[in-house]
Amino acid sequence: TSGMLGGVVTLTNGATGTFSGGSVKTFADGAVLNNHGTVTWTGGLLRGQTYNGTATVVNHDGAIFHLAADGTPFDRFYGYHPFYFTNAPGALLRKSSAGTPTVSDLWLTQRGELRVEAGTLELNTSVTLADGGRFTGAGLVRQTGDTVMLAGLLTLEGTSFRVQGGTLSSSAGRVATENAARWEWTGGTLSGALTLNAGAAALFSGGGVKTFADGAVLNNHGTVT
């Protein structure tokens, strides 16, 4: 519920952790949390000290990291080094609250399943969407700033992905959609080469400017509206 985590801590398979209450929970410089079980966050900042070193959370294969409340889960105190969060292949980063948690001040690498069961998960932080990652659920993932790097295939299974601000940077990025999900573009910048797969759906809407960076390419094999 408060205090500081130092060193390397591993939550083993089948174990549970609850991060709750309104107090700040600090990751000391160099601290690492390896999650092989189930972590549930219900309140209070998870703060990386980041003065002389990084802070790191790794959600491993078979693990669940559950954002069960709205608000801002992560931040950094000094900000001299990154706060890393990796959702590994086979892992689940789950968001179940009805509102809009905002992920900021984090270096997020999404390789597994990101499930938005309700509401919106807002991304205003540096994100790498690695090849084979999936967005699932019935909600929305919304980018409002910073840079999201799409490196390979992203499959949207029910949950749509909306670029509202910042830059979507594609390195051989491909988007596939299922179960009425869409890639939505309402503002911000597209850079690199992005491919909309056959059968995929995209919606470009709203009054915001949608900018193609120098050299940007959109290869459409699906349906853009």
N, C-alpha and C positions, 0 to 999 in steps of 0.2 A: 504493500500500500504506500510505501515511501522509502527513503534511504537510497543507498548506492550499491550497485553491482560492480564488482571488480573481478578480473581474471576471466577464466573460461568456465561457463556453467552449461551443463547438458541436461536437458529434460528428456528422460528415456522414453522408449516406446510404451504407450499406455498410461504414462503419467500425465497429470494435469497441473496447470498453473493459472492463477487468476490475478490479473493486474487491475486493482480496483481503487476506489476512493479518489478524492480530488487532489491529492498531493502529488508532487513531481517525483518520478522514479528515475534516478540518474544512472547511466552507464558510464563508468569511469573510463579514462583513456585506455584504449586497448581492450576493453571488455568485449566478450563474445558470448552470445546466447545461442546454443545449438538446440533447436526444438525438434524432438522426434515424437512428441506427444501432442497434447492439445493445450494451447494458451488462449485464454479469453481476456480481452481488454474491455473494461467497462468505464474507465475514467482515469484522469490524471495523466499528465504528459509523460511519455517515455523520452527522456532527454539524454542526448549524447553530450558528454562534457567536451570532447573534441578539442582539447587544448594541446596536448602533446601526442595524441594518437587518435585512431579511429574508434568508432563504436560499430558493432556488427550483430545482426540477427540473421540466422540462417534457419529457414523453415524447410526441413529435410523431407525426403520421400515418405509419404504416408502421414505426415504431420499436418496439424490444423492450427492456423493462427486466426482467431476470430475477433473481428472488430464488432463489438456488440452494442456500441453506443455512438452517438453523434459527437461532433467536436473535432479537435485536432490531436491525433494520437502521438505524433512525433515532433521533436524539434532539437536544435543544438544550442548549447550555451555559449561557448566561445566561437565555434564555427571555423576553427583553423584546419580541421580535418573532416572527412566525410563521415556520415552515419549511413552504413550500408544495411540494406534489407534484401535478402535473396529468397525468393519463393521457388524452390527447386522443382525439377520435373517430378510429378507424382505427389506434390504437396498442394495444400489447399489454403489460400488466403480468402477468408470468408467475411462478408459484410452483411449483417442482418437487420440493422436498425432502419427505421422508416425515413430518416432524415438524410443529411449530407455530411458525413465525415470528410475532412480535407487532409490529404496526405501532402505534406510540404517538408522542406528541409531534410530530405532523405534521398539517398541514391538507391532506387528500387530496381531490382532485376527480376522480371516476371518470366519464369520458365514453366510453371505448372498451371494450376487452375485458379483463376480469380473469379469468385462467385459473388455477385451482387444480387442478393435475394429480394431486396426492396430498396426503394429510394435511389440515391445517387452516390457514387464514390467519386470525389473530386481529386484530380491530380494536378498539383501546382508544384512540381518537383522534377528532378532528373529521373527518367525512366528508360530502361531497356526492355523491350518486348522481344524476347528471344524466340527462335524458331520452335514451333510446336506448342506455344502457350495458348490458353483458351480463356475467354470471358464467358461465364455461364450465369444463369439465373434469369430474373425477370426485371432487373433494374437497369441502370445506366452508369457507364464510366465516362466521366467528362474531364477533358484536359482544358485547363484554363490558363496555363502559362508554362514557362520553362521549355525543355526539349524532351520529347518522347522519340526514342530511336526504335524503329521497327526493323528487326534483323531476321527476316525469314517469314514463316507462315503464322498469322494470327487468325484463329477461328473464333467467331462471335456466335455463341450458341444461346440465343434468347436475349442476352444483355447486349445492347448497342454501345458503340464507342463514338463519342462526339468530340470533335476537335473544335473548341470555341476560342482558344487563344494559344499563344506560344507557337512552337514549331514541331510539326510531325516530320521527322527525318527518316527517310526510308533507305535501307541498304539491302537491295534485293527483297524488299518487303512485299508480302502478298496478304490479301484479306479474303477470307471466306466467311459467309454468313449462313446461319440456319435458324429455324424457328422464329421467323419474323424479325430477327436482329438486322441492324444496318450499321454501316459506317456513315456517320453524319458529320458534315463540315459546315459550321456556321461562322467561323472566323479563324484568324491565324494564318500560318504559312506552311506550305508543303515543300519539302526539299528532297532531292534524290529521285529515284525511280520507284513508283508504287504500282502494284498490279492488283486490280480487282478481279478475282477469279470468276470463271464461268458460273452463273447461277447466283452470284453474290449481289447484294443490293446496297446502294449508297444514296444519301439524300443531301443535297447542297441547298441550304435554306437560310432564311433570316437576312437582315439588312447589313450584316457585317461584311467587310472586305475579306475575300479569300485569296491569298497571294500564292502564286507559283514562284518559288525562288529561281534564280538563274540556273538553267539546266534541268529544272524539275520536269519529270515525265509521269503522266498518269496513263497506264495501260488498262483500258476498260474492256473486260470480257464478260461483264455482268450487266447490271442495269443501274444507271445513274439518273436520278430525277432532280 
